[in-house]
Amino acid sequence: MRKSQLRKAIIARQETWITSRAPADQPKPSAHRSVIGARRQAAALVHALLTLALGASQCWAQEGAPSASPATSSPPLPPLRLKKSQEIAPFRITSIESFVEARVLSDANNDSGLPPAGLEGGASAPGGKSGVRTKQSNLIYEVNLLTHGYIYHPSLISFDLGGGPLIDKASYDQNGVATDGKRQLYNLHARATVLREKPYSGAVFFDRKNENQSIGPAMEMLTENTLYGLNFNLRNPVIRTPLEVNLVHSERLGRGSEQIIEDRSDQLRLKLEADLGRQGWIPFEDVKGESTFQFETKRQDSISGSTGLSIQANSNTDDRLSLDTHLDIGDKREYELVNAISLTSNKYTAGQGHLTEMKNFSFGLDMYGRHSEDLQTNGRYHLNTFQQGDQKTTVNAASGGVNYNFSPDLTGNLAAQAESAKSPQVSSSSYGLNGSVQYQQPLPLGRATLNYNFGYRQNEQEAMAPEAKMIGEHVTLSGTTLASLSREQVAVTSVVVSNLTRTQTFVQGSDYQFSPIGLNLRIQRVIGGNILDGQEVLIDYIYATGGTYALSQLDNTINLSWALKNYLKVFQRYMVSTPQLISGVSTTPLNPARSTVRGAQTDLPFNLLNQEFQVGGNLEREDRREAILPSKRASFETYAQTDLPWIRRGFVRLSKRGLRIDYDFNPTQGINQISYDLRLGMSPGFGLTLFADASRMRDTGTPLAREYSVASIKAKWRIRKLSASFDVNRVRESQGKADRLRTFGQFTLRRDF
């Protein structure tokens, strides 16, 4: 519509509205005509200026149609308005949210008793901390205000901006010597998104947050986290394949009674995503899929670690290229292909030294076919290469299999595998075949199931060196539970244990200890040491390659079971493994084995005094006769669960577990473990939710009796915008005469606005 036509329409509309205000039978005085004309001109001028300024002439809207005659119009027409005109503004805040919060933290730690007997390394006490009592408390006040808005238009620049002060009053006491401190911190969140609905969009952000970070059971630390960077996106029609670019800098700082955290990193990530079918890269109509390409590079500088050991500054650079493709083939997507390719490199720089760069290449191709409801096939090929300096290992693995349902009661599968591995120390190859058949037979009472599994494998190995090295095996040390290393015949004196950033090397005897069993080496965390409960560590070690030989092995397993619905199940399993040396000499002894397993499982619901209960459990016994490590194992679990009467959504569950393993040749290295678990939950109303958990484990099978118990109570209450939470965790662990008790509690009160 032209401007002249628009102006005439505005004048006519205003005249209609003005004349409709006067009675139809009353003549209009001539004196009022000049006033009416002036109003018409003023209204037309104002609307024309608004139209030109906002460029929104196409957005005029007229609600209701004008009457055929001004004298009979009823009711009067509303004035004109601009559609979406309120979205345009130089600067506008659309919403505000805020809260005020107060937190009270208390962390108490008590290390007492004597060091575990038999520790190697001559440590006088676990971690040198025996008889230490520490307590740390924090009172934290936080005020936060967060705004959301835009500049000129929400699709042009939208923003989130907010933050507030945080005051931390801390008190630290060690063996009666107390120190106090006060820190004035701040939180800040700022993010601006530009052209979010356009094919070219981006954002810049800055985030500064002080928050509690869990570093183990009953352990928390107040950390300062800073994150800033930018991201940029290109989409259709600017670019055929959507591109995402992220550049981020992050810092994490914190200090507690046992841990120091000081990490800084810079990361760049490029990501390309393609819908292969929609973008025409696949010429076949019955093939659909997507592909993702990513490049990531990250540099991290770390000075983190335990306060009980010296910390060595470390720099770590990771680069990674990856291409992941997923295709669905066929009208009904009966075929699936997954391809994953990645190339990674890692460089460590510790102190003045440089560790050799590690490189890894991986190629994986997995194929699945669903030919019918009864027939499925699968195949895979994987290639992995790992190189560190002049040490390069290449592994090729391929397999294929078929699953077929002969009838609803008879199913079977058959698979073949082949693998080759080559390194400077040892080269090996293997191939094999395995399968299983399962038959189910309904009985007058219950159902019987017969399952047969077999496996045949032939291995050939050539050792160019008697030993090889494992670098950076990841192992998690929880409580005082024993964890086995993946390789056999490990040289104990070669083991080096460090944290994930390699800023610290832990000490055998005071931080961890070994427990050899058969051909395996087990590692155990020492309480009171510098390894946290549940911490993941890196382990480097040397192991025996096993010699040059060729052998075959046949495994057969028969499993017979009977089940009565879900109420009761009994079973018996028999396994025979027969390795045979074909040629050469193996420095690893052959291990023929026979195993018999018997067990039962039950779950019984019943009603007593109008109260529903469910009880159940399982029992299993195994007699394993083998050449290297013959043993007997017995395990059980019982439980009872019911809803709490008179409490809405409340329940209680009590269970008991047991595990006993006796090794014929190592009677002092067995396991005799009993555990109790209690869980209680309820929501009685009034915005209150409560959970309580308690668990206790005691093992008297090892030379050093060990005990581990965890108890926690969590409560949340919320009424409208007022909320409160209460969290208490207590962990106690003992090892021989060494004992540690740690209690952490937190109370939070928050008001949202």
C-alpha positions in Angstrom: 0.0 0.0 0.0 1.4 3.4 -1.0 1.8 6.2 1.6 -1.0 8.3 0.0 -3.4 5.5 0.1 -2.5 4.7 3.7 -2.9 8.3 4.7 -6.4 8.4 3.1 -7.4 5.2 5.0 -6.2 6.7 8.3 -8.2 9.9 7.7 -11.3 8.1 6.8 -11.1 5.9 9.8 -10.6 8.8 12.2 -13.5 10.6 10.6 -15.7 7.6 11.1 -14.8 7.3 14.7 -15.3 11.0 15.4 -18.7 11.2 13.7 -19.9 8.1 15.4 -19.6 9.9 18.7 -22.4 12.4 17.9 -26.1 11.5 17.8 -27.2 10.5 14.3 -30.2 13.0 14.2 -28.2 16.0 15.5 -26.7 18.2 12.8 -23.0 19.0 13.3 -22.2 22.7 13.7 -19.9 24.2 11.3 -17.7 25.4 14.1 -16.8 21.9 14.9 -15.7 21.0 11.4 -12.5 22.9 11.7 -11.7 21.1 15.0 -12.5 17.8 13.4 -10.2 18.6 10.5 -7.4 19.6 12.8 -7.7 16.3 14.7 -7.7 14.4 11.5 -4.5 16.0 10.3 -2.8 15.6 13.7 -3.7 11.9 13.9 -2.6 11.2 10.3 0.7 12.9 10.9 1.4 11.0 14.1 0.6 7.6 12.5 2.6 8.4 9.4 5.7 9.3 11.5 5.4 6.0 13.5 5.0 4.0 10.3 8.0 5.5 8.7 10.2 5.3 11.9 9.5 1.6 12.6 9.2 0.4 9.0 6.2 -1.6 9.9 3.5 -0.4 7.6 2.6 -4.0 6.8 1.9 -4.6 10.5 -1.2 -2.4 10.8 -4.2 -4.3 12.0 -7.8 -3.4 11.9 -10.0 -5.1 14.4 -13.6 -5.2 13.1 -15.0 -3.9 9.8 -16.3 -0.3 9.4 -20.0 0.2 9.2 -21.7 0.9 5.9 -23.1 4.2 7.2 -21.5 6.4 9.9 -24.9 7.2 11.3 -25.6 3.6 12.1 -22.2 2.4 13.4 -22.5 0.6 16.8 -20.4 0.1 18.9 -17.6 2.6 18.1 -14.5 1.2 16.4 -11.3 0.9 18.5 -8.2 3.0 17.5 -5.6 1.5 15.3 -2.6 -0.3 16.9 0.8 -1.7 15.7 1.1 -5.4 15.8 4.3 -6.4 17.8 5.2 -2.8 18.2 5.9 -3.3 21.9 8.9 -5.7 21.0 10.9 -2.8 19.6 12.8 -0.7 22.1 16.3 0.7 22.5 16.7 -1.4 25.7 14.1 -3.5 27.6 14.2 -5.8 30.5 11.5 -8.5 30.1 11.9 -10.4 33.4 13.8 -10.3 36.7 14.5 -13.1 39.1 16.4 -13.0 42.3 17.1 -14.8 45.5 18.7 -14.4 48.9 20.5 -17.5 50.4 22.3 -18.4 53.6 24.3 -21.6 53.9 26.0 -23.2 56.9 28.7 -25.8 56.2 30.5 -28.0 58.8 33.2 -30.5 58.0 34.8 -32.5 60.8 37.6 -35.1 60.3 39.1 -37.4 62.9 42.1 -39.7 62.1 43.0 -41.9 65.0 44.6 -45.3 65.8 47.7 -47.0 64.6 48.9 -47.5 61.0 47.9 -50.8 59.3 50.4 -53.5 60.1 52.6 -54.7 57.3 52.7 -51.5 55.4 55.6 -51.3 53.0 57.7 -48.2 52.8 58.2 -47.7 56.5 55.4 -45.2 57.0 54.8 -44.4 60.6 51.1 -43.7 60.0 48.7 -43.7 57.1 49.6 -40.5 55.2 51.4 -39.3 58.3 48.0 -38.1 59.7 47.4 -40.4 62.6 45.9 -38.6 65.6 44.9 -35.5 63.7 41.6 -33.8 64.4 40.4 -31.1 62.1 37.2 -29.1 61.8 36.2 -26.5 59.3 33.0 -24.4 59.2 31.7 -21.9 56.8 28.9 -19.4 57.0 28.0 -18.1 53.5 25.6 -15.3 52.6 24.6 -14.8 48.9 22.4 -12.3 47.1 21.7 -12.8 43.4 19.8 -10.8 40.9 19.3 -12.0 37.3 17.7 -10.0 34.5 16.5 -11.1 31.0 16.0 -8.6 28.2 16.9 -7.5 24.8 18.3 -4.5 22.8 16.0 -3.1 20.1 14.4 -6.4 19.3 14.5 -10.0 20.9 15.8 -11.4 17.6 18.6 -8.8 17.3 20.3 -8.9 20.7 19.0 -10.8 23.7 20.8 -10.9 27.0 21.0 -12.4 30.5 22.7 -10.3 33.1 23.0 -10.7 36.8 25.0 -11.6 39.8 25.5 -10.5 43.3 27.9 -10.5 46.4 28.8 -13.5 48.4 30.4 -13.4 51.9 32.2 -16.4 53.2 33.1 -16.5 56.9 35.3 -19.5 57.6 36.8 -21.1 60.7 39.5 -23.8 60.7 40.6 -25.8 63.7 43.4 -28.4 63.8 44.1 -30.1 67.1 42.8 -27.1 69.1 44.6 -24.4 67.1 41.9 -22.3 65.4 42.1 -19.7 62.6 39.4 -17.5 61.3 39.0 -15.8 57.9 36.5 -13.8 55.9 36.3 -13.5 52.1 34.1 -11.1 50.1 33.4 -12.7 46.7 30.9 -12.2 43.9 28.9 -14.1 41.4 28.4 -12.7 37.9 26.5 -14.1 34.9 26.5 -12.2 31.6 25.4 -13.6 28.2 24.5 -11.8 25.0 23.0 -13.7 22.0 23.0 -11.9 18.6 20.6 -12.8 15.8 19.5 -16.0 17.5 16.8 -16.7 14.8 19.1 -16.0 11.8 21.2 -18.6 10.0 24.3 -16.7 11.3 24.1 -16.2 15.1 26.5 -16.1 18.0 26.9 -15.4 21.7 29.5 -14.1 24.1 29.4 -15.0 27.8 31.1 -14.6 31.1 30.2 -16.7 34.2 31.7 -16.3 37.6 30.3 -18.7 40.2 31.2 -19.7 43.7 29.7 -23.1 44.5 30.1 -26.2 46.6 31.9 -29.0 44.8 31.7 -32.6 46.0 35.2 -34.3 46.1 34.1 -37.5 47.8 31.6 -39.0 50.3 31.0 -36.4 53.1 33.5 -34.0 51.5 32.7 -30.6 50.0 34.8 -27.7 48.9 33.8 -24.1 48.1 35.4 -23.4 44.7 35.6 -20.2 42.5 34.7 -21.1 38.9 35.2 -18.7 36.1 34.1 -19.4 32.5 34.1 -17.0 29.6 34.2 -17.3 25.8 32.1 -17.1 22.7 30.3 -19.4 20.3 29.2 -18.9 16.7 26.8 -20.8 14.4 26.3 -20.9 10.7 23.2 -22.7 9.3 21.2 -22.9 6.1 21.1 -21.1 3.7 24.5 -19.5 4.4 26.3 -22.8 4.6 25.1 -26.2 3.5 26.4 -28.0 6.6 25.6 -26.4 10.0 28.8 -25.2 11.7 29.2 -24.5 15.4 32.4 -22.9 16.9 33.1 -22.6 20.6 36.0 -20.9 22.3 36.1 -21.2 26.1 38.5 -20.3 28.9 37.8 -21.8 32.3 39.4 -21.5 35.8 38.6 -23.5 38.9 40.2 -22.5 42.2 39.6 -24.0 45.7 41.4 -25.0 48.8 40.2 -27.4 51.5 41.7 -29.2 54.4 42.9 -32.1 52.2 42.7 -30.9 48.6 43.9 -27.9 46.5 42.3 -27.2 43.2 43.9 -24.8 40.8 43.1 -25.6 37.1 43.1 -23.4 34.1 42.2 -24.4 30.6 41.5 -23.1 27.1 39.4 -25.0 24.7 38.4 -24.7 21.0 35.7 -26.8 19.5 34.5 -27.0 15.9 31.4 -29.0 15.1 29.8 -29.8 11.7 26.5 -31.7 11.5 25.0 -33.0 8.3 21.7 -34.7 7.5 23.1 -36.8 4.7 19.7 -37.7 3.1 18.2 -34.2 3.3 21.3 -32.5 2.0 21.5 -34.8 -1.0 24.8 -36.4 -0.2 23.3 -39.9 -0.5 21.6 -40.5 -3.9 19.5 -43.4 -2.6 16.0 -42.7 -1.2 16.0 -45.6 1.2 19.2 -44.5 3.0 18.9 -41.9 5.7 21.4 -40.8 8.3 23.5 -38.1 9.8 27.2 -37.4 10.2 29.1 -35.3 12.8 32.6 -34.0 12.5 34.4 -32.4 15.5 37.7 -30.9 16.2 38.7 -30.2 19.8 41.9 -28.8 21.2 42.4 -28.2 24.9 45.3 -27.0 27.0 45.1 -27.3 30.7 47.5 -26.0 33.4 47.1 -27.7 36.8 48.5 -27.2 40.2 45.9 -29.4 41.9 46.4 -32.2 44.4 46.5 -33.4 48.0 47.8 -31.1 50.7 49.8 -34.0 52.2 52.2 -34.2 49.2 54.2 -31.8 47.1 52.5 -30.6 44.0 54.3 -30.3 40.7 52.9 -27.9 38.1 51.7 -29.7 35.0 50.6 -28.7 31.5 48.5 -31.0 29.4 47.5 -30.5 25.7 44.8 -32.7 24.1 43.9 -32.6 20.4 41.1 -34.7 18.9 39.6 -35.1 15.5 36.4 -37.3 15.2 33.9 -38.2 12.5 30.8 -40.2 13.5 28.3 -41.4 11.0 25.0 -43.2 11.5 23.0 -44.6 8.6 19.6 -46.3 8.5 19.1 -48.4 5.3 15.9 -49.8 3.9 12.3 -48.8 3.8 11.7 -50.0 7.3 15.2 -49.1 8.5 16.0 -52.8 8.8 19.7 -52.2 8.4 21.9 -50.0 10.5 25.5 -48.9 10.0 27.6 -47.0 12.6 31.1 -45.6 11.7 33.3 -43.8 14.2 36.8 -42.5 13.4 39.0 -40.5 15.8 42.5 -39.3 16.1 43.8 -38.0 19.4 47.1 -36.8 20.7 48.2 -35.9 24.2 51.3 -34.1 25.6 52.3 -33.8 29.2 54.8 -31.3 30.6 55.6 -31.8 34.2 58.0 -29.3 35.9 61.1 -29.1 33.8 60.5 -32.4 32.0 58.5 -33.4 29.0 56.8 -36.8 28.7 56.6 -38.4 25.3 53.7 -37.5 23.2 50.9 -40.1 23.1 48.9 -40.6 19.9 45.9 -42.8 19.2 44.0 -43.6 16.1 40.7 -45.5 16.1 38.4 -46.7 13.3 35.2 -48.6 14.0 32.6 -50.0 11.7 29.5 -51.7 13.2 26.7 -53.2 11.1 23.3 -54.5 12.2 20.6 -56.2 10.2 17.0 -56.9 11.3 15.9 -59.2 8.5 12.7 -60.3 10.3 11.4 -60.7 13.9 13.2 -64.0 14.0 16.5 -63.3 12.2 19.1 -60.6 13.1 22.7 -60.4 12.0 25.7 -58.2 13.1 29.2 -57.5 12.1 32.0 -55.2 13.2 35.6 -54.2 12.4 37.8 -52.1 14.7 41.3 -50.8 14.3 43.2 -49.1 17.1 46.8 -47.8 17.1 48.6 -46.4 20.1 52.0 -44.8 19.9 54.2 -43.3 22.5 57.7 -42.5 21.3 59.1 -45.6 19.5 56.5 -47.8 21.2 53.6 -48.4 18.8 50.8 -50.9 19.3 48.3 -51.9 16.5 45.2 -53.9 17.1 42.8 -55.2 14.4 39.6 -57.0 15.5 36.7 -58.3 13.4 33.6 -60.3 14.3 30.3 -61.4 12.9 27.3 -63.1 14.2 23.7 -64.3 13.7 20.7 -64.6 16.1 17.7 -66.8 15.1 14.5 -67.7 16.8 13.5 -71.1 15.7 10.3 -70.9 17.8 9.0 -69.0 20.8 10.7 -71.5 23.0 13.9 -72.2 21.1 16.5 -69.5 20.2 20.2 -69.6 19.2 23.1 -67.5 18.1 26.5 -68.1 16.5 29.4 -65.7 16.2 33.0 -65.7 15.0 35.9 -63.5 16.0 39.4 -62.7 14.9 42.0 -60.4 16.4 45.6 -59.5 15.8 47.9 -57.2 17.9 51.4 -56.1 17.3 53.9 -54.1 19.4 57.7 -54.0 19.7 57.6 -56.4 22.6 55.0 -58.9 21.5 52.8 -59.9 18.5 49.8 -62.1 18.8 46.8 -63.3 16.9 43.7 -65.2 17.8 40.5 -66.5 16.2 37.5 -68.3 17.7 33.9 -69.4 17.4 31.2 -69.3 20.1 27.5 -69.9 20.2 24.5 -70.7 22.5 21.2 -72.4 22.4 18.3 -71.8 24.8 15.2 -73.9 25.1 12.2 -73.2 27.4 9.6 -75.8 28.3 6.3 -74.9 30.1 5.5 -77.3 32.9 2.3 -78.0 34.9 4.0 -75.7 37.5 6.4 -73.1 36.3 8.8 -73.1 33.4 12.1 -74.9 32.8 14.9 -73.4 30.8 18.0 -75.1 29.4 20.9 -73.0 28.1 24.1 -74.3 26.5 27.1 -72.1 25.6 30.3 -73.1 23.9 33.4 -71.2 22.9 36.6 -72.2 21.0 39.6 -70.0 20.7 43.1 -70.5 19.4 45.9 -68.0 20.3 49.4 -67.6 18.8 52.0 -65.3 20.4 55.5 -64.3 19.6 57.4 -62.4 22.3 60.3 -60.2 21.3 60.9 -59.1 24.9 60.2 -60.7 28.2 58.3 -57.6 29.5 56.0 -54.8 28.2 54.8 -51.6 29.8 51.3 -50.4 30.5 50.9 -46.6 30.7 48.0 -44.7 32.3 45.6 -47.5 33.3 42.5 -45.9 34.9 41.6 -47.4 38.3 39.0 -46.1 40.8 39.8 -46.7 44.5 36.6 -46.7 46.5 36.9 -47.1 50.3 39.3 -49.9 51.0 38.0 -52.2 48.3 40.6 -54.2 46.4 40.9 -53.3 42.7 42.7 -55.7 40.3 45.0 -54.5 37.5 44.0 -55.5 34.0 47.3 -57.3 33.2 48.7 -60.5 34.8 52.2 -61.1 36.2 52.8 -57.4 37.1 56.2 -56.4 38.5 55.3 -54.9 41.8 58.4 -52.7 42.0 57.5 -51.1 38.6 54.1 -49.7 39.7 53.7 -45.9 39.7 50.4 -44.4 40.9 49.6 -40.8 40.2 46.5 -38.5 40.0 44.7 -37.8 36.8 46.6 -34.6 36.1 49.9 -36.2 37.0 50.8 -33.4 39.4 51.4 -35.9 42.2 52.8 -39.4 42.6 51.4 -41.3 45.5 53.5 -43.3 48.0 53.2 -47.0 48.4 52.5 -47.9 52.1 51.1 -44.6 53.2 48.7 -43.9 50.3 48.1 -47.4 48.9 49.2 -51.0 49.3 49.2 -54.2 47.2 47.6 -57.6 47.7 48.8 -60.2 45.1 46.5 -63.1 44.5 47.3 -65.8 41.9 48.6 -64.1 38.8 46.8 -60.9 39.6 48.0 -57.8 41.5 45.4 -56.0 43.5 45.7 -52.4 44.8 44.0 -51.0 47.9 43.6 -47.4 49.2 45.0 -46.8 52.7 42.7 -44.7 54.9 44.2 -41.5 56.2 46.5 -41.3 53.1 46.4 -38.8 50.3 44.1 -40.7 48.0 40.5 -39.6 48.4 37.7 -42.1 48.8 36.4 -42.8 45.3 39.3 -41.1 43.5 40.3 -42.2 40.0 44.1 -42.7 39.6 46.5 -43.5 36.8 48.8 -46.5 37.1 51.9 -47.3 35.1 53.6 -50.7 35.4 55.6 -53.4 33.7 54.1 -56.9 33.1 55.4 -60.2 31.7 54.6 -60.8 28.0 54.1 -64.6 28.5 56.6 -66.1 26.0 56.3 -67.5 22.5 53.6 -70.2 22.1 50.4 -71.4 20.5 47.5 -72.8 22.4 43.8 -73.6 22.0 41.0 -73.4 24.5 37.5 -75.0 24.6 34.9 -73.7 27.0 31.5 -75.4 27.6 28.8 -74.2 29.9 25.4 -75.8 30.8 22.8 -73.8 32.7 19.5 -75.4 33.9 16.9 -73.3 35.7 13.2 -73.5 36.8 11.1 -70.5 37.5 7.6 -70.0 39.0 6.5 -66.7 37.5 8.5 -63.9 39.3 8.2 -65.5 42.7 10.8 -68.2 42.7 13.8 -69.3 40.5 16.4 -72.0 41.1 19.3 -72.7 38.9 22.5 -74.8 38.4 25.4 -73.9 36.1 28.3 -76.2 35.2 31.4 -74.9 33.3 34.5 -76.6 32.0 37.5 -74.8 30.5 40.3 -76.9 28.9 43.3 -75.0 27.5 45.9 -77.0 25.6 49.5 -76.0 24.6 50.1 -76.7 20.9 53.7 -75.4 20.5 56.3 -73.2 22.2 56.7 -72.4 25.8 54.4 -70.2 27.8 55.8 -68.4 30.9 52.2 -68.0 32.0 50.9 -71.4 33.4 47.9 -72.9 31.8 44.7 -72.8 33.9 42.2 -75.6 33.2 39.1 -75.0 35.3 35.8 -76.5 36.4 33.1 -74.5 38.1 29.8 -75.5 39.6 27.3 -72.8 40.6 24.0 -73.4 42.4 21.6 -70.7 43.4 18.0 -69.5 44.1 16.1 -66.2 43.9 12.7 -65.2 45.2 10.5 -62.1 45.4 7.3 -62.5 47.4 4.6 -59.8 47.8 2.1 -60.4 50.6 -0.5 -58.5 52.7 -0.4 -58.4 56.5 -2.9 -56.4 58.6 -3.9 -54.4 55.5 -0.2 -53.5 55.0 1.6 -54.5 51.8 5.0 -56.1 52.1 7.6 -57.4 49.7 10.4 -59.7 50.8 13.0 -61.5 48.7 16.6 -62.4 48.2 19.0 -64.6 46.4 21.6 -67.2 47.3 24.5 -68.4 45.2 27.4 -70.9 45.8 30.3 -71.7 43.5 33.0 -74.3 43.8 35.8 -73.4 41.3 38.5 -75.9 40.7 41.4 -74.5 38.7 45.1 -74.9 38.5 46.2 -71.4 39.5 43.6 -70.1 42.0 41.0 -72.7 43.2 38.4 -71.1 45.4 34.9 -71.4 47.0 32.5 -68.6 46.9 29.2 -68.0 48.7 27.0 -64.9 48.4 23.5 -64.0 49.5 21.1 -61.0 49.8 17.9 -60.6 51.6 15.5 -57.6 51.7 12.2 -56.5 53.0 10.3 -53.4 51.8 6.9 -51.8 52.6 5.1 -48.5 52.3 4.9 -46.5 55.5 1.4 -46.4 57.0 -0.4 -43.1 57.5 2.3 -41.3 55.5 1.7 -40.3 51.9 4.4 -41.5 49.5 6.6 -43.1 52.2 8.6 -46.3 52.1 11.3 -48.2 54.0 13.7 -50.9 52.7 16.1 -53.0 54.8 18.6 -55.4 53.2 21.5 -57.6 54.2 24.3 -58.8 51.9 27.1 -61.3 52.4 30.1 -62.4 50.4 32.6 -65.1 51.3 35.5 -66.2 49.1 38.1 -68.7 50.3 41.2 -69.3 48.2 42.9 -72.7 48.7 46.4 -71.5 48.2 46.0 -68.0 49.8 43.8 -68.5 52.9 44.7 -65.2 54.3 43.7 -63.2 51.2 40.1 -64.2 51.1 36.9 -62.2 51.7 34.4 -62.5 54.5 32.1 -59.5 54.0 28.7 -58.7 55.6 26.8 -55.6 54.7 23.6 -53.9 55.9 21.6 -51.3 54.0 18.7 -49.1 55.2 16.8 -46.6 53.0 13.8 -44.5 54.1 11.9 -42.0 52.1 8.8 -40.0 52.7 6.8 -37.0 51.5 4.4 -36.2 54.4 3.1 -33.1 52.7 3.5 -29.4 53.5 6.2 -29.2 50.9 8.5 -31.5 52.9 10.6 -34.4 51.4 12.9 -36.6 53.5 15.4 -39.3 52.6 17.6 -41.3 55.0 20.3 -43.8 53.9 22.6 -46.0 56.0 25.0 -48.7 54.9 27.6 -50.7 56.8 30.2 -53.2 55.5 32.6 -55.3 57.5 35.2 -57.6 56.0 37.2 -60.0 58.3 38.6 -62.2 55.6 41.8 -60.3 55.0 44.8 -60.0 57.4 43.6 -56.5 58.3 39.9 -56.4 59.2 38.3 -53.5 57.4 35.0 -51.7 57.9 33.2 -49.0 55.9 29.9 -47.3 56.9 28.0 -44.4 55.3 25.0 -42.6 56.7 23.2 -39.6 55.3 20.0 -37.6 55.9 18.6 -35.3 53.3 15.5 -33.1 53.8 14.0 -30.5 51.6 11.1 -28.1 52.4 9.5 -25.6 50.1 6.5 -23.3 50.5 5.9 -21.0 47.6 9.1 -19.0 47.2 10.7 -20.0 50.5 12.8 -23.2 50.6 15.2 -24.9 53.0 17.4 -27.9 52.7 19.3 -30.0 55.2 22.0 -32.5 54.3 24.2 -34.5 56.7 26.7 -37.2 55.6 28.8 -39.4 57.9 31.6 -41.7 56.7 33.5 -44.0 58.9 36.3 -46.4 57.7 38.8 -48.5 59.5 41.7 -50.7 58.4 43.3 -52.7 61.2 43.7 -50.3 64.1 43.6 -47.2 61.9 40.3 -45.4 62.0 38.8 -42.3 60.3 35.5 -40.6 61.0 34.4 -37.8 58.7 31.1 -35.8 59.1 29.9 -33.1 56.7 26.7 -31.1 57.2 25.0 -28.4 55.3 21.9 -26.2 56.0 20.6 -23.8 53.3 17.8 -21.3 53.6 16.7 -19.5 50.4 14.1 -17.0 49.4 13.2 -16.4 45.7 11.7 -13.2 44.5 
